[in-house]
């Protein structure tokens, strides 16, 4: 399955650990009024979690009529519910949040050996990796490493990419790579850091290099999907599943890329990853509408007046804050604050007492008309993460390994 690449061997555990310590100081601060808004918004998030969590025994997937509907296995979103509670515990110190986080994270245990999906980073990074960092309990670490071992089995060494969809050994989607996978790579860097085994990091770097070379257009936009011949690794070309078209730019995918490439730069210090993150960020910022909430696809024929995706904004805000530190450019931090302020002023569910989520105006998949103007667990999670990145940067660094 996996063949060691000598060009990637230099990115050892020592490289990984050294890169984490080389982050420049952030220039710029939130204004006093924005700081108050952000604190009030995070307080609202914690209040909403306290109200809803006692009745949640599964994994929220999206809302319908303001109530969560669930996916019992966790689907690809299962890590965000325990992740929200870890962030709430980090902020408040309330042991009840820790209890809820542990209970829901443990329900993901059977997924550690799931080789049928690429989403193991989404499942185990906000839940089990964060649990290990906050508690020191090595069982969380060991489970996350086991999940990383499952993930690298999906690596195609011919095309140098991690297969996105479909069970191993099945032909459908065997050559399909997607932008979202950039967010699953940090589970692999964590596994290399913890075990000293370079295989995990090698796969992460290889996939990121492929994504950089195949997905990023000259203007910095990206397709959602790129297809390869799974047997030879040869290019077939760009495609889409959640964007408007193969030539459009799905805003949540663009946000995954900003965040994911910045993370890979921090882990490796490879300048091409920082360059990739900046190209994606510059395109997305130029495409933002004056309200600072991303349209679901920046190249939708109805843009800039099409439906929004608040989750893309929350993910993008996190990535831009990180990118500002990595690049030393305060302009990215200022842009992140504008997006975050817009989310807090126009997208919170504060007006509805019956609503079970935190962030409204999310779009799951506009292309197939599923989940339009709903709340999404990843929207809630990344909103909380972005708020903590501004309000408590040292604490969030401990949780997510900045």
C-alpha positions as CSV (number, residue, x, y, z in Angstrom):
1,X,0.0,0.0,0.0
2,X,2.5,2.6,1.2
3,X,6.0,3.2,-0.3
4,X,8.4,5.4,1.5
5,X,9.4,8.5,-0.5
6,X,13.0,9.6,0.0
7,X,12.3,13.2,-0.9
8,X,9.9,13.3,2.1
9,X,12.1,11.5,4.6
10,X,13.8,14.8,5.7
11,X,10.5,15.9,7.3
12,X,11.1,13.9,10.5
13,X,9.8,14.3,14.0
14,X,12.6,16.8,14.7
15,X,11.4,19.0,11.8
16,X,7.8,18.8,13.0
17,X,8.6,19.8,16.5
18,X,11.0,22.5,15.5
19,X,8.4,24.1,13.1
20,X,5.9,24.4,15.9
21,X,8.1,26.8,17.9
22,X,8.9,29.2,15.0
23,X,5.6,31.1,14.8
24,X,5.9,34.9,14.6
25,X,4.0,37.2,17.0
26,X,0.7,38.4,15.9
27,X,0.3,42.1,15.0
28,X,-3.1,43.7,15.7
29,X,-5.7,43.3,18.4
30,X,-9.5,43.3,18.4
31,X,-11.1,46.6,19.4
32,X,-12.7,46.9,22.8
33,X,-16.2,46.8,21.2
34,X,-15.4,43.8,19.1
35,X,-13.9,42.1,22.2
36,X,-17.1,42.6,24.1
37,X,-19.1,41.2,21.2
38,X,-16.9,38.2,20.9
39,X,-17.1,37.5,24.7
40,X,-20.9,37.8,24.7
41,X,-21.1,35.5,21.7
42,X,-18.9,32.8,23.3
43,X,-21.0,33.1,26.5
44,X,-24.1,32.6,24.4
45,X,-22.5,29.5,22.8
46,X,-21.7,28.0,26.2
47,X,-25.2,28.8,27.5
48,X,-26.8,27.1,24.4
49,X,-24.6,24.0,24.9
50,X,-25.6,23.8,28.6
51,X,-29.3,23.9,27.5
52,X,-29.1,21.4,24.7
53,X,-26.4,18.9,25.8
54,X,-28.4,17.0,28.5
55,X,-30.8,15.7,25.8
56,X,-28.2,14.8,23.1
57,X,-27.2,11.2,23.0
58,X,-26.0,11.0,19.4
59,X,-24.1,13.2,16.9
60,X,-25.7,16.4,15.5
61,X,-25.5,16.6,11.7
62,X,-27.7,19.6,10.8
63,X,-30.8,21.3,12.0
64,X,-34.4,21.0,10.8
65,X,-36.9,23.5,12.1
66,X,-34.2,24.7,14.6
67,X,-33.7,21.2,16.1
68,X,-30.7,19.0,15.6
69,X,-31.1,15.9,13.5
70,X,-28.6,13.2,14.1
71,X,-26.3,10.6,12.5
72,X,-25.8,7.7,14.9
73,X,-22.4,6.6,13.7
74,X,-21.0,10.2,13.7
75,X,-20.8,10.2,9.9
76,X,-18.0,12.6,9.0
77,X,-19.1,15.3,11.5
78,X,-19.0,13.3,14.8
79,X,-15.9,14.9,16.2
80,X,-17.3,18.4,16.3
81,X,-19.9,17.8,19.1
82,X,-17.3,16.5,21.6
83,X,-15.0,19.2,20.2
84,X,-17.4,22.0,21.1
85,X,-17.6,20.7,24.7
86,X,-13.8,20.5,25.0
87,X,-13.6,24.1,23.9
88,X,-16.3,25.1,26.3
89,X,-14.4,23.3,29.1
90,X,-11.3,25.1,28.0
91,X,-13.0,28.4,28.3
92,X,-15.0,27.9,31.4
93,X,-13.3,25.2,33.5
94,X,-16.8,23.7,34.0
95,X,-16.3,20.0,34.7
96,X,-19.8,19.3,33.2
97,X,-18.5,20.2,29.8
98,X,-15.6,17.8,30.2
99,X,-18.0,15.0,31.2
100,X,-20.1,15.7,28.1
101,X,-17.0,15.8,25.9
102,X,-15.7,12.5,27.2
103,X,-19.0,10.8,26.9
104,X,-19.6,11.8,23.3
105,X,-15.9,11.3,22.2
106,X,-16.0,7.7,23.5
107,X,-18.9,7.0,21.3
108,X,-16.6,7.4,18.4
109,X,-14.3,4.6,19.5
110,X,-15.5,2.1,16.9
111,X,-14.5,4.5,14.1
112,X,-10.8,4.3,14.9
113,X,-10.4,1.3,12.5
114,X,-12.7,2.7,9.9
115,X,-10.8,2.6,6.6
116,X,-13.8,3.4,4.5
117,X,-13.6,7.2,4.7
118,X,-11.0,10.0,4.6
119,X,-12.7,12.0,7.4
120,X,-10.8,10.5,10.4
121,X,-9.1,13.8,11.1
122,X,-12.5,15.5,11.3
123,X,-13.7,12.7,13.6
124,X,-10.7,12.3,15.9
125,X,-8.8,15.6,15.9
126,X,-11.3,17.9,17.7
127,X,-12.4,15.0,20.0
128,X,-9.5,12.6,20.8
129,X,-6.4,14.7,20.0
130,X,-7.8,17.6,22.0
131,X,-8.8,15.3,24.8
132,X,-5.2,14.1,25.0
133,X,-3.8,17.6,25.0
134,X,-6.2,18.8,27.7
135,X,-6.1,15.7,30.0
136,X,-2.8,14.0,29.3
137,X,-4.6,10.6,29.2
138,X,-2.6,8.5,26.7
139,X,-5.6,6.4,25.8
140,X,-6.8,9.4,23.8
141,X,-3.5,9.7,22.1
142,X,-3.3,6.0,21.3
143,X,-6.8,6.0,19.8
144,X,-6.0,9.0,17.6
145,X,-2.8,7.3,16.3
146,X,-4.8,4.2,15.5
147,X,-7.2,6.4,13.5
148,X,-4.2,7.9,11.7
149,X,-3.0,4.3,10.9
150,X,-6.4,3.7,9.3
151,X,-6.3,6.9,7.3
152,X,-2.9,6.3,5.6
153,X,-4.3,3.0,4.2
154,X,-6.2,5.3,1.8
155,X,-3.0,6.7,0.3
156,X,-2.6,6.1,-3.4
157,X,1.2,6.1,-4.1
158,X,0.7,6.3,-7.8
159,X,-1.1,9.6,-7.7
160,X,0.3,10.7,-4.3
161,X,-3.1,11.5,-2.8
162,X,-5.4,10.2,-0.1
163,X,-8.6,8.7,-1.6
164,X,-11.6,10.7,-0.5
165,X,-14.6,8.4,-0.8
166,X,-15.5,4.8,-1.2
167,X,-14.4,1.6,0.6
168,X,-10.9,0.4,-0.1
169,X,-11.0,-2.1,-3.0
170,X,-14.1,-0.7,-4.6
171,X,-13.8,1.0,-8.0
172,X,-16.3,3.9,-7.6
173,X,-14.5,7.1,-6.6
174,X,-11.2,5.2,-6.3
175,X,-9.2,8.1,-8.0
176,X,-11.0,11.0,-6.4
177,X,-9.3,13.5,-4.2
178,X,-11.0,16.5,-2.5
179,X,-10.0,19.8,-1.0
180,X,-11.6,18.8,2.4
181,X,-8.8,16.3,3.0
182,X,-6.4,19.1,3.7
183,X,-8.1,19.3,7.1
184,X,-7.5,15.6,7.9
185,X,-3.7,15.8,7.4
186,X,-3.0,17.2,10.9
187,X,-4.1,13.9,12.4
188,X,-1.2,12.4,10.5
189,X,1.3,15.0,11.7
190,X,0.1,14.4,15.2
191,X,0.8,10.7,14.8
192,X,4.3,11.3,13.5
193,X,5.0,13.7,16.4
194,X,3.8,11.2,19.0
195,X,5.3,8.0,17.6
196,X,8.4,9.2,15.8
197,X,7.3,7.3,12.7
198,X,7.8,9.5,9.6
199,X,5.3,7.5,7.5
200,X,2.4,9.6,8.7
201,X,4.0,12.9,7.9
202,X,5.3,11.7,4.6
203,X,1.8,10.9,3.5
204,X,0.5,14.3,4.8
205,X,3.2,16.2,2.9
206,X,2.7,14.2,-0.3
207,X,-1.0,14.8,-0.3
208,X,-0.6,18.5,0.4
209,X,1.9,18.8,-2.4
210,X,-0.5,17.1,-4.8
211,X,-3.3,19.3,-3.7
212,X,-1.2,22.4,-4.2
213,X,-0.1,21.3,-7.8
214,X,-3.5,20.0,-9.0
215,X,-6.2,22.1,-7.3
216,X,-4.9,25.7,-7.1
217,X,-5.6,27.7,-10.2
218,X,-3.5,30.7,-11.2
219,X,-6.0,33.1,-9.6
220,X,-6.0,31.2,-6.3
221,X,-9.4,29.7,-6.7
222,X,-9.9,25.9,-6.4
223,X,-12.3,23.2,-7.5
224,X,-13.8,20.9,-4.9
225,X,-12.6,17.7,-6.5
226,X,-9.7,16.5,-8.7
227,X,-9.9,13.0,-10.3
228,X,-7.0,10.7,-11.1
229,X,-6.7,7.4,-12.8
230,X,-6.4,5.3,-9.7
231,X,-4.2,2.6,-11.4
232,X,-1.7,4.9,-13.0
233,X,-2.0,8.2,-11.0
234,X,-2.5,10.1,-14.3
235,X,-4.7,13.2,-14.2
236,X,-8.3,13.1,-15.3
237,X,-9.1,16.6,-14.2
238,X,-11.1,18.9,-11.9
239,X,-14.7,18.1,-10.9
240,X,-17.1,18.9,-8.1
241,X,-19.5,17.4,-5.6
242,X,-20.6,20.4,-3.6
243,X,-19.5,23.3,-5.7
244,X,-21.6,24.8,-8.5
245,X,-19.4,23.3,-11.3
246,X,-15.8,22.0,-11.9
247,X,-14.8,25.5,-12.8
248,X,-16.4,27.3,-9.8
249,X,-15.1,27.8,-6.3
250,X,-17.0,26.3,-3.4
251,X,-16.4,28.6,-0.5
252,X,-16.2,26.0,2.3
253,X,-13.7,24.0,0.3
254,X,-11.6,27.2,-0.2
255,X,-11.8,27.7,3.6
256,X,-10.6,24.2,4.2
257,X,-7.7,24.9,2.0
258,X,-6.7,28.1,3.7
259,X,-6.8,26.5,7.1
260,X,-5.2,23.2,6.0
261,X,-2.3,24.7,4.0
262,X,-1.5,27.1,6.9
263,X,-1.4,24.1,9.3
264,X,0.9,22.2,7.0
265,X,3.2,25.2,6.8
266,X,3.4,25.4,10.5
267,X,4.2,21.7,10.8
268,X,6.8,21.6,8.1
269,X,8.0,25.2,7.4
270,X,7.8,24.4,3.7
271,X,7.3,27.8,2.0
272,X,5.2,26.4,-0.8
273,X,2.5,25.6,1.7
274,X,2.5,29.2,3.1
275,X,2.3,30.4,-0.5
276,X,-0.6,28.2,-1.2
277,X,-2.5,29.4,1.9
278,X,-2.0,33.0,0.9
279,X,-3.1,32.5,-2.7
280,X,-6.4,30.9,-1.5
281,X,-6.9,33.5,1.2
282,X,-6.3,36.4,-1.2
283,X,-8.8,35.0,-3.7
284,X,-11.5,34.4,-1.0
285,X,-11.0,37.9,0.5
286,X,-11.4,39.5,-2.9
287,X,-14.6,37.5,-3.5
288,X,-16.2,38.3,-0.2
289,X,-19.4,40.5,-0.3
290,X,-19.6,43.7,1.8
291,X,-21.4,41.8,4.5
292,X,-18.3,39.6,5.0
293,X,-20.3,36.3,5.0
294,X,-19.2,34.0,2.2
295,X,-21.6,33.0,-0.6
296,X,-21.8,29.2,-0.8
297,X,-19.9,29.3,-4.1
298,X,-17.9,32.3,-5.1
299,X,-18.6,31.7,-8.8
300,X,-22.3,30.8,-8.5
301,X,-24.2,32.5,-11.3
302,X,-26.3,34.2,-8.6
303,X,-23.3,35.4,-6.6
304,X,-23.0,37.8,-4.8
305,X,-26.8,37.4,-4.1
306,X,-27.0,33.6,-3.7
307,X,-27.4,31.9,-0.3
308,X,-24.6,32.2,2.2
309,X,-22.6,29.7,4.2
310,X,-21.7,30.9,7.6
311,X,-19.7,27.7,8.3
312,X,-17.3,28.7,5.5
313,X,-16.9,32.1,7.2
314,X,-16.1,30.5,10.6
315,X,-13.6,28.1,9.1
316,X,-12.0,30.9,7.1
317,X,-11.7,33.2,10.2
318,X,-9.8,30.4,12.0
319,X,-7.5,29.9,9.0
320,X,-6.9,33.7,8.5
321,X,-5.9,34.2,12.2
322,X,-3.4,31.3,11.9
323,X,-2.2,32.6,8.5
324,X,-1.6,36.1,10.0
325,X,0.7,34.5,12.6
326,X,2.4,32.3,10.0
327,X,3.0,35.0,7.5
328,X,3.5,38.0,9.8
329,X,0.8,39.9,7.9
330,X,-1.7,41.7,10.2
331,X,-4.1,42.3,7.2
332,X,-5.2,38.6,7.5
333,X,-6.0,39.1,11.2
334,X,-8.0,42.2,10.5
335,X,-9.9,40.4,7.8
336,X,-10.6,37.5,10.2
337,X,-12.0,39.9,12.8
338,X,-14.4,41.5,10.2
339,X,-15.7,38.0,9.3
340,X,-16.0,37.0,12.9
341,X,-17.8,40.2,13.8
342,X,-20.2,39.7,10.9
343,X,-21.0,36.2,12.0
344,X,-21.6,37.3,15.6
345,X,-23.8,40.2,14.6
346,X,-25.9,38.6,11.9
347,X,-25.7,34.8,12.2
348,X,-26.2,33.8,15.8
349,X,-29.4,32.1,16.9
350,X,-30.0,34.4,19.8
351,X,-33.5,35.4,18.8
352,X,-34.9,31.9,19.1
353,X,-35.2,30.3,22.5
354,X,-36.1,26.9,20.9
355,X,-33.1,26.8,18.6
356,X,-30.6,24.1,19.5
357,X,-27.6,25.3,17.5
358,X,-25.4,28.4,17.8
359,X,-24.7,29.6,14.3
360,X,-27.5,30.0,11.6
361,X,-27.2,30.7,7.9
362,X,-25.2,27.5,7.1
363,X,-25.4,25.7,3.7
364,X,-24.6,22.0,3.6
365,X,-24.9,21.2,-0.1
366,X,-26.6,23.8,-2.2
367,X,-25.9,21.9,-5.4
368,X,-28.2,19.1,-4.5
369,X,-30.5,21.3,-2.4
370,X,-29.7,19.7,0.9
371,X,-29.3,21.7,4.1
372,X,-30.0,25.3,2.9
373,X,-30.2,28.0,5.6
374,X,-29.5,25.5,8.4
375,X,-27.2,25.2,11.4
376,X,-24.2,22.8,11.1
377,X,-22.0,21.4,13.9
378,X,-18.8,22.4,12.1
379,X,-20.1,25.9,11.9
380,X,-20.7,26.0,15.6
381,X,-17.3,24.4,16.4
382,X,-15.2,26.7,14.2
383,X,-17.1,29.7,15.4
384,X,-16.1,28.8,19.0
385,X,-12.5,28.0,17.9
386,X,-12.2,31.4,16.2
387,X,-13.6,33.3,19.2
388,X,-11.1,31.5,21.4
389,X,-8.3,32.3,19.0
390,X,-9.0,35.9,19.6
391,X,-10.0,35.9,23.3
392,X,-7.7,33.2,24.7
393,X,-5.0,32.5,22.2
394,X,-2.7,30.7,24.7
395,X,-5.4,28.4,25.9
396,X,-6.6,27.4,22.4
397,X,-3.0,26.8,21.4
398,X,-2.7,24.2,24.1
399,X,-5.9,22.5,22.9
400,X,-5.3,22.4,19.1
401,X,-1.5,22.4,19.0
402,X,-0.7,25.9,17.6
